Amino acid sequence: GKPMLRQGDTGDWIGTFLGHKGAVWGATLNQDATKAATAAADFTAKLWDAISGDELLTLAHKHIVKSVDFTQDSNYLLTGGQDKLLRIYDLNKPEADPEVVSGHTSGIKKALWSSDDSQILSADDKTVRLWDRSTYTEVKAINVAMSVSSMEYIPEGEILVITYGRTIAFHSAETLEQIKSFEAPATINSASLHPEKEQHWEVAQQEDEGGELVKPKVSLPGTAEEELEELGSENSDTIYSTTPEVKA
């Protein structure tokens, strides 16, 4: 795998991180974009200098690594993967063993810091879990009907966006309580809320007959909960050729 860094507004190629010997499943930048981390099928997570492209650190795992995420201060790296374990590495002490959190019953697909790095959100095949960082204990878990295809944490409003099957679900990141969910006419690969306040949300879906991958975009006025309440009725024609089913 050869993860690439590209300019966000133009898509122009900046550089390629060379070093992994397997498919790269996850990649992220730290808050000031000076460091990058990648998760790969070669049983490693790697830390990179995002300016020079140099490899800084290789973190060996016992199975495929699927997800990496920095704390806001870039001092810790969270990883998750096929061995069903969350690992927390102190990047200032690379020789030290990571903290290990167990509890998932299948391979972890996504792991994210949340609530100012005081909590962790993680998703395996059909379960999303919320963890307390100070005790590494599970706060809550929810089950979903199909395999999770993507999960995104939105700090503004503490919103968690989860996709599985044809469902796009919005949950409270602090409690995992569901705010709203929407059913699309085709399988959803991922969904994301736009970071600007005049928000949009975008989904990537593949049409049932093997058609093109599409990324609809819809404006979301008002507060977070009001946005989600109104989305299904006001904007459904913009997103879908058929009206999606909206679930409370």
VOKOLPA-865847 format. One record per residue (C-alpha): x, y, z; residue in three letters. Coordinates in steps of 0.5 Angstrom, whole numbers. Example, Ala and Ser with C-alpha at 12.3 -4.5 7.8 and 13.67 -1.06 7.14 Angstrom:
[[25; -9; 16]; 'ALA']
[[27; -2; 14]; 'SER']
// end
This chain:
[[0; 0; 0]; 'GLY']
[[2; 7; -2]; 'LYS']
[[-2; 12; 2]; 'PRO']
[[-2; 19; -1]; 'MET']
[[-2; 26; 1]; 'LEU']
[[-6; 31; -3]; 'ARG']
[[-8; 38; -3]; 'GLN']
[[-15; 38; 0]; 'GLY']
[[-18; 44; -4]; 'ASP']
[[-15; 42; -11]; 'THR']
[[-14; 34; -10]; 'GLY']
[[-7; 36; -13]; 'ASP']
[[-1; 30; -11]; 'TRP']
[[3; 33; -5]; 'ILE']
[[7; 26; -4]; 'GLY']
[[7; 19; -2]; 'THR']
[[9; 15; 4]; 'PHE']
[[13; 9; 2]; 'LEU']
[[14; 4; 7]; 'GLY']
[[8; -1; 8]; 'HIS']
[[8; -8; 5]; 'LYS']
[[1; -9; 5]; 'GLY']
[[-6; -5; 4]; 'ALA']
[[-7; 1; 8]; 'VAL']
[[-14; 1; 11]; 'TRP']
[[-13; 8; 15]; 'GLY']
[[-10; 14; 15]; 'ALA']
[[-10; 21; 19]; 'THR']
[[-7; 27; 20]; 'LEU']
[[-5; 31; 27]; 'ASN']
[[-9; 37; 28]; 'GLN']
[[-3; 42; 25]; 'ASP']
[[-2; 37; 19]; 'ALA']
[[5; 36; 21]; 'THR']
[[5; 29; 23]; 'LYS']
[[1; 23; 19]; 'ALA']
[[-1; 16; 22]; 'ALA']
[[-3; 10; 17]; 'THR']
[[-6; 3; 19]; 'ALA']
[[-4; -3; 14]; 'ALA']
[[-5; -10; 13]; 'ALA']
[[2; -11; 14]; 'ASP']
[[1; -12; 22]; 'PHE']
[[3; -5; 23]; 'THR']
[[1; 2; 24]; 'ALA']
[[6; 8; 22]; 'LYS']
[[8; 15; 24]; 'LEU']
[[10; 20; 19]; 'TRP']
[[13; 27; 18]; 'ASP']
[[8; 30; 14]; 'ALA']
[[12; 35; 12]; 'ILE']
[[18; 31; 9]; 'SER']
[[15; 24; 8]; 'GLY']
[[20; 21; 13]; 'ASP']
[[18; 15; 17]; 'GLU']
[[18; 16; 24]; 'LEU']
[[16; 10; 28]; 'LEU']
[[13; 3; 26]; 'THR']
[[8; 0; 31]; 'LEU']
[[8; -7; 31]; 'ALA']
[[1; -11; 32]; 'HIS']
[[-1; -18; 32]; 'LYS']
[[-6; -17; 26]; 'HIS']
[[-9; -13; 21]; 'ILE']
[[-9; -5; 23]; 'VAL']
[[-15; -2; 21]; 'LYS']
[[-16; 5; 24]; 'SER']
[[-11; 10; 27]; 'VAL']
[[-13; 17; 31]; 'ASP']
[[-9; 22; 34]; 'PHE']
[[-11; 26; 41]; 'THR']
[[-11; 33; 40]; 'GLN']
[[-4; 35; 43]; 'ASP']
[[-1; 29; 38]; 'SER']
[[2; 26; 44]; 'ASN']
[[-2; 19; 44]; 'TYR']
[[-4; 15; 38]; 'LEU']
[[-10; 10; 38]; 'LEU']
[[-11; 4; 34]; 'THR']
[[-16; -1; 32]; 'GLY']
[[-16; -7; 28]; 'GLY']
[[-17; -15; 27]; 'GLN']
[[-15; -17; 33]; 'ASP']
[[-21; -14; 37]; 'LYS']
[[-16; -10; 41]; 'LEU']
[[-16; -2; 42]; 'LEU']
[[-9; 0; 43]; 'ARG']
[[-6; 7; 46]; 'ILE']
[[1; 9; 44]; 'TYR']
[[5; 14; 48]; 'ASP']
[[9; 17; 42]; 'LEU']
[[13; 21; 47]; 'ASN']
[[15; 14; 50]; 'LYS']
[[15; 10; 43]; 'PRO']
[[19; 4; 47]; 'GLU']
[[14; 3; 52]; 'ALA']
[[8; -2; 51]; 'ASP']
[[1; 1; 49]; 'PRO']
[[-5; 1; 54]; 'GLU']
[[-9; -4; 51]; 'VAL']
[[-17; -4; 52]; 'VAL']
[[-21; -11; 50]; 'SER']
[[-28; -12; 49]; 'GLY']
[[-30; -12; 42]; 'HIS']
[[-32; -19; 39]; 'THR']
[[-30; -18; 32]; 'SER']
[[-25; -14; 28]; 'GLY']
[[-25; -7; 30]; 'ILE']
[[-26; -2; 24]; 'LYS']
[[-26; 5; 26]; 'LYS']
[[-23; 8; 33]; 'ALA']
[[-24; 15; 35]; 'LEU']
[[-22; 20; 40]; 'TRP']
[[-28; 24; 43]; 'SER']
[[-30; 29; 48]; 'SER']
[[-24; 33; 48]; 'ASP']
[[-20; 26; 48]; 'ASP']
[[-24; 24; 55]; 'SER']
[[-27; 18; 51]; 'GLN']
[[-26; 13; 46]; 'ILE']
[[-31; 11; 40]; 'LEU']
[[-30; 5; 37]; 'SER']
[[-34; 0; 32]; 'ALA']
[[-33; -7; 30]; 'ASP']
[[-38; -11; 25]; 'ASP']
[[-45; -9; 28]; 'LYS']
[[-43; -6; 35]; 'THR']
[[-41; 1; 37]; 'VAL']
[[-38; 2; 43]; 'ARG']
[[-36; 8; 48]; 'LEU']
[[-31; 8; 53]; 'TRP']
[[-28; 12; 59]; 'ASP']
[[-21; 14; 57]; 'ARG']
[[-19; 15; 65]; 'SER']
[[-21; 8; 67]; 'THR']
[[-21; 4; 60]; 'TYR']
[[-28; 2; 62]; 'THR']
[[-34; 1; 57]; 'GLU']
[[-39; 6; 58]; 'VAL']
[[-45; 4; 53]; 'LYS']
[[-45; -1; 47]; 'ALA']
[[-50; -1; 41]; 'ILE']
[[-52; -6; 36]; 'ASN']
[[-54; -4; 29]; 'VAL']
[[-57; -9; 24]; 'ALA']
[[-51; -9; 19]; 'MET']
[[-44; -9; 18]; 'SER']
[[-41; -2; 20]; 'VAL']
[[-38; 1; 13]; 'SER']
[[-36; 8; 16]; 'SER']
[[-36; 12; 23]; 'MET']
[[-35; 20; 23]; 'GLU']
[[-34; 24; 30]; 'TYR']
[[-36; 31; 29]; 'ILE']
[[-34; 35; 35]; 'PRO']
[[-39; 41; 34]; 'GLU']
[[-45; 39; 37]; 'GLY']
[[-42; 32; 39]; 'GLU']
[[-45; 28; 33]; 'ILE']
[[-43; 21; 31]; 'LEU']
[[-45; 19; 24]; 'VAL']
[[-45; 12; 23]; 'ILE']
[[-47; 8; 16]; 'THR']
[[-49; 1; 15]; 'TYR']
[[-53; -2; 10]; 'GLY']
[[-57; 3; 7]; 'ARG']
[[-58; 7; 13]; 'THR']
[[-54; 13; 15]; 'ILE']
[[-55; 14; 23]; 'ALA']
[[-54; 20; 27]; 'PHE']
[[-52; 19; 34]; 'HIS']
[[-50; 23; 41]; 'SER']
[[-43; 22; 41]; 'ALA']
[[-43; 23; 49]; 'GLU']
[[-49; 18; 50]; 'THR']
[[-50; 14; 43]; 'LEU']
[[-57; 16; 44]; 'GLU']
[[-60; 16; 36]; 'GLN']
[[-62; 23; 34]; 'ILE']
[[-64; 21; 27]; 'LYS']
[[-63; 16; 22]; 'SER']
[[-65; 15; 14]; 'PHE']
[[-66; 10; 9]; 'GLU']
[[-62; 10; 2]; 'ALA']
[[-65; 7; -4]; 'PRO']
[[-58; 3; -5]; 'ALA']
[[-52; 1; 0]; 'THR']
[[-48; 7; 3]; 'ILE']
[[-41; 6; 4]; 'ASN']
[[-39; 13; 8]; 'SER']
[[-43; 19; 10]; 'ALA']
[[-40; 26; 13]; 'SER']
[[-42; 32; 15]; 'LEU']
[[-39; 39; 12]; 'HIS']
[[-34; 42; 18]; 'PRO']
[[-37; 49; 16]; 'GLU']
[[-43; 52; 20]; 'LYS']
[[-47; 53; 14]; 'GLU']
[[-47; 45; 14]; 'GLN']
[[-48; 40; 9]; 'HIS']
[[-48; 32; 9]; 'TRP']
[[-45; 28; 4]; 'GLU']
[[-46; 21; 3]; 'VAL']
[[-42; 16; -2]; 'ALA']
[[-47; 10; -5]; 'GLN']
[[-46; 5; -11]; 'GLN']
[[-53; 4; -14]; 'GLU']
[[-56; -2; -14]; 'ASP']
[[-54; -4; -21]; 'GLU']
[[-47; -3; -21]; 'GLY']
[[-48; 4; -23]; 'GLY']
[[-43; 10; -21]; 'GLU']
[[-41; 12; -14]; 'LEU']
[[-45; 19; -12]; 'VAL']
[[-44; 24; -7]; 'LYS']
[[-50; 28; -6]; 'PRO']
[[-50; 34; -2]; 'LYS']
[[-55; 38; 2]; 'VAL']
[[-56; 44; 6]; 'SER']
[[-57; 43; 14]; 'LEU']
[[-60; 50; 17]; 'PRO']
[[-61; 51; 24]; 'GLY']
[[-58; 47; 30]; 'THR']
[[-56; 40; 30]; 'ALA']
[[-62; 37; 32]; 'GLU']
[[-66; 41; 28]; 'GLU']
[[-62; 40; 22]; 'GLU']
[[-63; 32; 23]; 'LEU']
[[-71; 33; 24]; 'GLU']
[[-72; 37; 18]; 'GLU']
[[-67; 34; 13]; 'LEU']
[[-71; 28; 11]; 'GLY']
[[-77; 32; 9]; 'SER']
[[-74; 38; 6]; 'GLU']
[[-69; 35; 2]; 'ASN']
[[-70; 28; 0]; 'SER']
[[-71; 30; -7]; 'ASP']
[[-64; 33; -7]; 'THR']
[[-61; 27; -5]; 'ILE']
[[-65; 21; -8]; 'TYR']
[[-69; 19; -14]; 'SER']
[[-74; 16; -9]; 'THR']
[[-76; 19; -2]; 'THR']
[[-72; 16; 4]; 'PRO']
[[-75; 13; 10]; 'GLU']
[[-74; 17; 16]; 'VAL']
[[-73; 14; 23]; 'LYS']
[[-74; 17; 29]; 'ALA']
// end
